[in-house]
């Protein structure tokens, strides 16, 4: 199996496990799902450092976009806390 296939399989298994655990725990907030999935994506992407430069650049770009989404969620939560 190529490393790309292992990467995709790892992402699918991690996302499936994370979402199943959150659903079984009764979590109903979408931002929690998004945040935990982003963290899982970033951790798994850091483990697969042996991609060629082009694939690495694409994965880093996706990571930066997802991290930007994470920062938006954090900003909304901070505004919610400060607004109380």
N, C-alpha and C positions, 0 to 999 in steps of 0.2 A: 504494500500500500504506500502511496506517495504521502509526503508530509502534509500536502494540502487536504487530502482526504481525512487524515488523522485530525487535522485542525477543525474541519467542518464537523466531524463526528464528536469531537470534544465539546464544541460549542453547543451542538444539539443536545447532548447528554446533560451538560451543565444547565442550560436553560430549562430543559424539561424537569430536572431535579429541583432547581430553584423555584420554578413556578408551581410545581406540585407541593413543595413544602409550604410555600406562602399560602396557597389555596387551602391546604389542610389545616393551616393555622388560623384560618378565618380572616386573612387580610383582605380588605376591600378597597384600599386606596391604590389608585393606579400609579401614583408617583413612587410608591414604595417598590412596586414591581419594576418600574423603569429604572430606578436607582440601583437595585440589587442586580438586575440584568446587565447594566452598564459596568458595574464593578466586576461581575463574572467575565464579561467580554474583555475588559482591560487586563485582568489577571491572566486569562488564557492566551491572549495575544502576546503578552510579555513572555510567556513560556515558549512560544514558537518564534524564536529569533533567527532561525535558519532559512528564511525565505529569501528569494532573490530580491535585489533592490527595488524592482518595479512593484512586486507584490507587497513588499514591506511598506512602500510609500502609500499604496492604496489602503492598507490596513491602518497605517498611522493617520491617514486622512479621515477614515471612518471613526477612529478613536477620538480625534479632535472634535468632530461634529457631535458625537455622543457626549463627550465631556462638556461641550458647550450647553447641551440640553440639561445635563446634570447641574451645571452652574445656574441655569435659569430656574430650575426647581428649588435650589438652595436660596436663590434671591427671593422667590415668592414666599418661601417658608420664613425667611428673615423678616420680610415685610409684614407677614401675618403675625409674627411674634411681637414685632415693634408696634403694630397697630392695636394691640389689645390694651 
